[in-house]
Amino acid sequence: MSKTNGKINTRVNAAKKLELIKAIRMQNQYNRQLFRHREGILYSGPAQGHYGELYSLEEPQNPAPAVPEDNKSTMSGFRLRFMIALILLLSFVLCDANNISYGGENADTIFERITSSPDVGELLDMFP
């Protein structure tokens, strides 16, 4: 800061101002958290009627959304499909090892059908 003609010239760029504002906001947020923590200790829980900052200047905080029920059904559907795939794979390996055929189909004919599919055949040709 320099003093010229009775006026103080401040040459603070915008980046420094933003840095100062950020530091002030962080300190303010820390003070609010500290206040809420101490209030919780004093009253054995959050104070009734105060949702945010002192004097309710902030909007009430929304509780975290619960895990949707869709997630549970998705996982159970995945588990079911995984178990079916595992049973089919094990039955294929078992039929191949014991030379078991069902309805005229054995592991060799099933494997030929799988590899004759254009998508799977190209994938198998990629790996020697």
ZAGU-970617 format. One record per residue (C-alpha): x, y, z; residue number from 1; residue in three letters. Coordinates in steps of 0.1 Angstrom, whole numbers. Example, Ala and Ser with C-alpha at 12.3 -4.5 7.8 and 13.67 -1.06 7.14 Angstrom:
// residues 2
<r><X>123</X><Y>-45</Y><Z>78</Z><guvex>1</guvex><tiza>ALA</tiza></r>
<r><X>137</X><Y>-11</Y><Z>71</Z><guvex>2</guvex><tiza>SER</tiza></r>
// end
This chain:
// residues 128
<r><X>0</X><Y>0</Y><Z>0</Z><guvex>1</guvex><tiza>MET</tiza></r>
<r><X>13</X><Y>34</Y><Z>-8</Z><guvex>2</guvex><tiza>SER</tiza></r>
<r><X>1</X><Y>68</Y><Z>2</Z><guvex>3</guvex><tiza>LYS</tiza></r>
<r><X>-2</X><Y>95</Y><Z>-25</Z><guvex>4</guvex><tiza>THR</tiza></r>
<r><X>-20</X><Y>128</Y><Z>-24</Z><guvex>5</guvex><tiza>ASN</tiza></r>
<r><X>-38</X><Y>118</Y><Z>9</Z><guvex>6</guvex><tiza>GLY</tiza></r>
<r><X>-54</X><Y>87</Y><Z>-6</Z><guvex>7</guvex><tiza>LYS</tiza></r>
<r><X>-44</X><Y>51</Y><Z>-1</Z><guvex>8</guvex><tiza>ILE</tiza></r>
<r><X>-39</X><Y>31</Y><Z>-32</Z><guvex>9</guvex><tiza>ASN</tiza></r>
<r><X>-44</X><Y>-5</Y><Z>-28</Z><guvex>10</guvex><tiza>THR</tiza></r>
<r><X>-32</X><Y>-27</Y><Z>-55</Z><guvex>11</guvex><tiza>ARG</tiza></r>
<r><X>-46</X><Y>-61</Y><Z>-48</Z><guvex>12</guvex><tiza>VAL</tiza></r>
<r><X>-55</X><Y>-82</Y><Z>-78</Z><guvex>13</guvex><tiza>ASN</tiza></r>
<r><X>-87</X><Y>-103</Y><Z>-82</Z><guvex>14</guvex><tiza>ALA</tiza></r>
<r><X>-69</X><Y>-136</Y><Z>-74</Z><guvex>15</guvex><tiza>ALA</tiza></r>
<r><X>-58</X><Y>-123</Y><Z>-40</Z><guvex>16</guvex><tiza>LYS</tiza></r>
<r><X>-92</X><Y>-111</Y><Z>-32</Z><guvex>17</guvex><tiza>LYS</tiza></r>
<r><X>-108</X><Y>-144</Y><Z>-42</Z><guvex>18</guvex><tiza>LEU</tiza></r>
<r><X>-82</X><Y>-162</Y><Z>-21</Z><guvex>19</guvex><tiza>GLU</tiza></r>
<r><X>-90</X><Y>-140</Y><Z>9</Z><guvex>20</guvex><tiza>LEU</tiza></r>
<r><X>-128</X><Y>-146</Y><Z>4</Z><guvex>21</guvex><tiza>ILE</tiza></r>
<r><X>-122</X><Y>-183</Y><Z>2</Z><guvex>22</guvex><tiza>LYS</tiza></r>
<r><X>-102</X><Y>-183</Y><Z>34</Z><guvex>23</guvex><tiza>ALA</tiza></r>
<r><X>-129</X><Y>-163</Y><Z>52</Z><guvex>24</guvex><tiza>ILE</tiza></r>
<r><X>-156</X><Y>-186</Y><Z>41</Z><guvex>25</guvex><tiza>ARG</tiza></r>
<r><X>-136</X><Y>-217</Y><Z>51</Z><guvex>26</guvex><tiza>MET</tiza></r>
<r><X>-130</X><Y>-202</Y><Z>86</Z><guvex>27</guvex><tiza>GLN</tiza></r>
<r><X>-167</X><Y>-193</Y><Z>88</Z><guvex>28</guvex><tiza>ASN</tiza></r>
<r><X>-177</X><Y>-229</Y><Z>79</Z><guvex>29</guvex><tiza>GLN</tiza></r>
<r><X>-153</X><Y>-243</Y><Z>105</Z><guvex>30</guvex><tiza>TYR</tiza></r>
<r><X>-167</X><Y>-220</Y><Z>131</Z><guvex>31</guvex><tiza>ASN</tiza></r>
<r><X>-203</X><Y>-231</Y><Z>123</Z><guvex>32</guvex><tiza>ARG</tiza></r>
<r><X>-193</X><Y>-268</Y><Z>125</Z><guvex>33</guvex><tiza>GLN</tiza></r>
<r><X>-176</X><Y>-262</Y><Z>158</Z><guvex>34</guvex><tiza>LEU</tiza></r>
<r><X>-206</X><Y>-244</Y><Z>171</Z><guvex>35</guvex><tiza>PHE</tiza></r>
<r><X>-229</X><Y>-272</Y><Z>160</Z><guvex>36</guvex><tiza>ARG</tiza></r>
<r><X>-206</X><Y>-298</Y><Z>176</Z><guvex>37</guvex><tiza>HIS</tiza></r>
<r><X>-206</X><Y>-279</Y><Z>209</Z><guvex>38</guvex><tiza>ARG</tiza></r>
<r><X>-243</X><Y>-273</Y><Z>208</Z><guvex>39</guvex><tiza>GLU</tiza></r>
<r><X>-248</X><Y>-311</Y><Z>203</Z><guvex>40</guvex><tiza>GLY</tiza></r>
<r><X>-226</X><Y>-318</Y><Z>233</Z><guvex>41</guvex><tiza>ILE</tiza></r>
<r><X>-245</X><Y>-293</Y><Z>254</Z><guvex>42</guvex><tiza>LEU</tiza></r>
<r><X>-280</X><Y>-304</Y><Z>244</Z><guvex>43</guvex><tiza>TYR</tiza></r>
<r><X>-273</X><Y>-341</Y><Z>237</Z><guvex>44</guvex><tiza>SER</tiza></r>
<r><X>-283</X><Y>-338</Y><Z>201</Z><guvex>45</guvex><tiza>GLY</tiza></r>
<r><X>-291</X><Y>-311</Y><Z>175</Z><guvex>46</guvex><tiza>PRO</tiza></r>
<r><X>-310</X><Y>-281</Y><Z>189</Z><guvex>47</guvex><tiza>ALA</tiza></r>
<r><X>-347</X><Y>-279</Y><Z>181</Z><guvex>48</guvex><tiza>GLN</tiza></r>
<r><X>-357</X><Y>-251</Y><Z>158</Z><guvex>49</guvex><tiza>GLY</tiza></r>
<r><X>-321</X><Y>-244</Y><Z>145</Z><guvex>50</guvex><tiza>HIS</tiza></r>
<r><X>-316</X><Y>-260</Y><Z>112</Z><guvex>51</guvex><tiza>TYR</tiza></r>
<r><X>-285</X><Y>-243</Y><Z>100</Z><guvex>52</guvex><tiza>GLY</tiza></r>
<r><X>-266</X><Y>-212</Y><Z>111</Z><guvex>53</guvex><tiza>GLU</tiza></r>
<r><X>-274</X><Y>-193</Y><Z>142</Z><guvex>54</guvex><tiza>LEU</tiza></r>
<r><X>-307</X><Y>-173</Y><Z>137</Z><guvex>55</guvex><tiza>TYR</tiza></r>
<r><X>-317</X><Y>-197</Y><Z>109</Z><guvex>56</guvex><tiza>SER</tiza></r>
<r><X>-300</X><Y>-177</Y><Z>81</Z><guvex>57</guvex><tiza>LEU</tiza></r>
<r><X>-293</X><Y>-209</Y><Z>62</Z><guvex>58</guvex><tiza>GLU</tiza></r>
<r><X>-318</X><Y>-231</Y><Z>46</Z><guvex>59</guvex><tiza>GLU</tiza></r>
<r><X>-326</X><Y>-264</Y><Z>64</Z><guvex>60</guvex><tiza>PRO</tiza></r>
<r><X>-303</X><Y>-292</Y><Z>54</Z><guvex>61</guvex><tiza>GLN</tiza></r>
<r><X>-320</X><Y>-321</Y><Z>37</Z><guvex>62</guvex><tiza>ASN</tiza></r>
<r><X>-312</X><Y>-355</Y><Z>51</Z><guvex>63</guvex><tiza>PRO</tiza></r>
<r><X>-292</X><Y>-379</Y><Z>29</Z><guvex>64</guvex><tiza>ALA</tiza></r>
<r><X>-315</X><Y>-399</Y><Z>6</Z><guvex>65</guvex><tiza>PRO</tiza></r>
<r><X>-319</X><Y>-435</Y><Z>16</Z><guvex>66</guvex><tiza>ALA</tiza></r>
<r><X>-308</X><Y>-463</Y><Z>-7</Z><guvex>67</guvex><tiza>VAL</tiza></r>
<r><X>-336</X><Y>-468</Y><Z>-32</Z><guvex>68</guvex><tiza>PRO</tiza></r>
<r><X>-354</X><Y>-501</Y><Z>-32</Z><guvex>69</guvex><tiza>GLU</tiza></r>
<r><X>-345</X><Y>-505</Y><Z>-69</Z><guvex>70</guvex><tiza>ASP</tiza></r>
<r><X>-309</X><Y>-512</Y><Z>-59</Z><guvex>71</guvex><tiza>ASN</tiza></r>
<r><X>-319</X><Y>-542</Y><Z>-38</Z><guvex>72</guvex><tiza>LYS</tiza></r>
<r><X>-340</X><Y>-557</Y><Z>-66</Z><guvex>73</guvex><tiza>SER</tiza></r>
<r><X>-313</X><Y>-551</Y><Z>-91</Z><guvex>74</guvex><tiza>THR</tiza></r>
<r><X>-288</X><Y>-570</Y><Z>-70</Z><guvex>75</guvex><tiza>MET</tiza></r>
<r><X>-311</X><Y>-599</Y><Z>-64</Z><guvex>76</guvex><tiza>SER</tiza></r>
<r><X>-317</X><Y>-601</Y><Z>-102</Z><guvex>77</guvex><tiza>GLY</tiza></r>
<r><X>-280</X><Y>-601</Y><Z>-108</Z><guvex>78</guvex><tiza>PHE</tiza></r>
<r><X>-275</X><Y>-628</Y><Z>-82</Z><guvex>79</guvex><tiza>ARG</tiza></r>
<r><X>-302</X><Y>-649</Y><Z>-98</Z><guvex>80</guvex><tiza>LEU</tiza></r>
<r><X>-287</X><Y>-645</Y><Z>-133</Z><guvex>81</guvex><tiza>ARG</tiza></r>
<r><X>-252</X><Y>-652</Y><Z>-120</Z><guvex>82</guvex><tiza>PHE</tiza></r>
<r><X>-264</X><Y>-684</Y><Z>-103</Z><guvex>83</guvex><tiza>MET</tiza></r>
<r><X>-282</X><Y>-696</Y><Z>-135</Z><guvex>84</guvex><tiza>ILE</tiza></r>
<r><X>-250</X><Y>-689</Y><Z>-155</Z><guvex>85</guvex><tiza>ALA</tiza></r>
<r><X>-229</X><Y>-708</Y><Z>-130</Z><guvex>86</guvex><tiza>LEU</tiza></r>
<r><X>-252</X><Y>-738</Y><Z>-130</Z><guvex>87</guvex><tiza>ILE</tiza></r>
<r><X>-252</X><Y>-739</Y><Z>-168</Z><guvex>88</guvex><tiza>LEU</tiza></r>
<r><X>-214</X><Y>-737</Y><Z>-169</Z><guvex>89</guvex><tiza>LEU</tiza></r>
<r><X>-210</X><Y>-764</Y><Z>-143</Z><guvex>90</guvex><tiza>LEU</tiza></r>
<r><X>-236</X><Y>-787</Y><Z>-161</Z><guvex>91</guvex><tiza>SER</tiza></r>
<r><X>-217</X><Y>-781</Y><Z>-194</Z><guvex>92</guvex><tiza>PHE</tiza></r>
<r><X>-184</X><Y>-790</Y><Z>-178</Z><guvex>93</guvex><tiza>VAL</tiza></r>
<r><X>-199</X><Y>-820</Y><Z>-161</Z><guvex>94</guvex><tiza>LEU</tiza></r>
<r><X>-216</X><Y>-833</Y><Z>-193</Z><guvex>95</guvex><tiza>CYS</tiza></r>
<r><X>-183</X><Y>-829</Y><Z>-212</Z><guvex>96</guvex><tiza>ASP</tiza></r>
<r><X>-162</X><Y>-847</Y><Z>-185</Z><guvex>97</guvex><tiza>ALA</tiza></r>
<r><X>-187</X><Y>-877</Y><Z>-182</Z><guvex>98</guvex><tiza>ASN</tiza></r>
<r><X>-197</X><Y>-878</Y><Z>-219</Z><guvex>99</guvex><tiza>ASN</tiza></r>
<r><X>-234</X><Y>-873</Y><Z>-210</Z><guvex>100</guvex><tiza>ILE</tiza></r>
<r><X>-259</X><Y>-864</Y><Z>-237</Z><guvex>101</guvex><tiza>SER</tiza></r>
<r><X>-294</X><Y>-850</Y><Z>-233</Z><guvex>102</guvex><tiza>TYR</tiza></r>
<r><X>-319</X><Y>-852</Y><Z>-261</Z><guvex>103</guvex><tiza>GLY</tiza></r>
<r><X>-292</X><Y>-862</Y><Z>-286</Z><guvex>104</guvex><tiza>GLY</tiza></r>
<r><X>-271</X><Y>-832</Y><Z>-276</Z><guvex>105</guvex><tiza>GLU</tiza></r>
<r><X>-237</X><Y>-835</Y><Z>-260</Z><guvex>106</guvex><tiza>ASN</tiza></r>
<r><X>-210</X><Y>-810</Y><Z>-250</Z><guvex>107</guvex><tiza>ALA</tiza></r>
<r><X>-194</X><Y>-812</Y><Z>-284</Z><guvex>108</guvex><tiza>ASP</tiza></r>
<r><X>-225</X><Y>-803</Y><Z>-304</Z><guvex>109</guvex><tiza>THR</tiza></r>
<r><X>-233</X><Y>-774</Y><Z>-280</Z><guvex>110</guvex><tiza>ILE</tiza></r>
<r><X>-198</X><Y>-761</Y><Z>-283</Z><guvex>111</guvex><tiza>PHE</tiza></r>
<r><X>-200</X><Y>-762</Y><Z>-321</Z><guvex>112</guvex><tiza>GLU</tiza></r>
<r><X>-233</X><Y>-742</Y><Z>-320</Z><guvex>113</guvex><tiza>ARG</tiza></r>
<r><X>-217</X><Y>-716</Y><Z>-297</Z><guvex>114</guvex><tiza>ILE</tiza></r>
<r><X>-186</X><Y>-712</Y><Z>-319</Z><guvex>115</guvex><tiza>THR</tiza></r>
<r><X>-207</X><Y>-711</Y><Z>-351</Z><guvex>116</guvex><tiza>SER</tiza></r>
<r><X>-223</X><Y>-679</Y><Z>-339</Z><guvex>117</guvex><tiza>SER</tiza></r>
<r><X>-206</X><Y>-651</Y><Z>-359</Z><guvex>118</guvex><tiza>PRO</tiza></r>
<r><X>-199</X><Y>-629</Y><Z>-329</Z><guvex>119</guvex><tiza>ASP</tiza></r>
<r><X>-184</X><Y>-656</Y><Z>-307</Z><guvex>120</guvex><tiza>VAL</tiza></r>
<r><X>-165</X><Y>-671</Y><Z>-336</Z><guvex>121</guvex><tiza>GLY</tiza></r>
<r><X>-148</X><Y>-638</Y><Z>-343</Z><guvex>122</guvex><tiza>GLU</tiza></r>
<r><X>-139</X><Y>-635</Y><Z>-306</Z><guvex>123</guvex><tiza>LEU</tiza></r>
<r><X>-125</X><Y>-670</Y><Z>-304</Z><guvex>124</guvex><tiza>LEU</tiza></r>
<r><X>-104</X><Y>-664</Y><Z>-336</Z><guvex>125</guvex><tiza>ASP</tiza></r>
<r><X>-88</X><Y>-634</Y><Z>-319</Z><guvex>126</guvex><tiza>MET</tiza></r>
<r><X>-72</X><Y>-656</Y><Z>-292</Z><guvex>127</guvex><tiza>PHE</tiza></r>
<r><X>-49</X><Y>-684</Y><Z>-305</Z><guvex>128</guvex><tiza>PRO</tiza></r>
// end
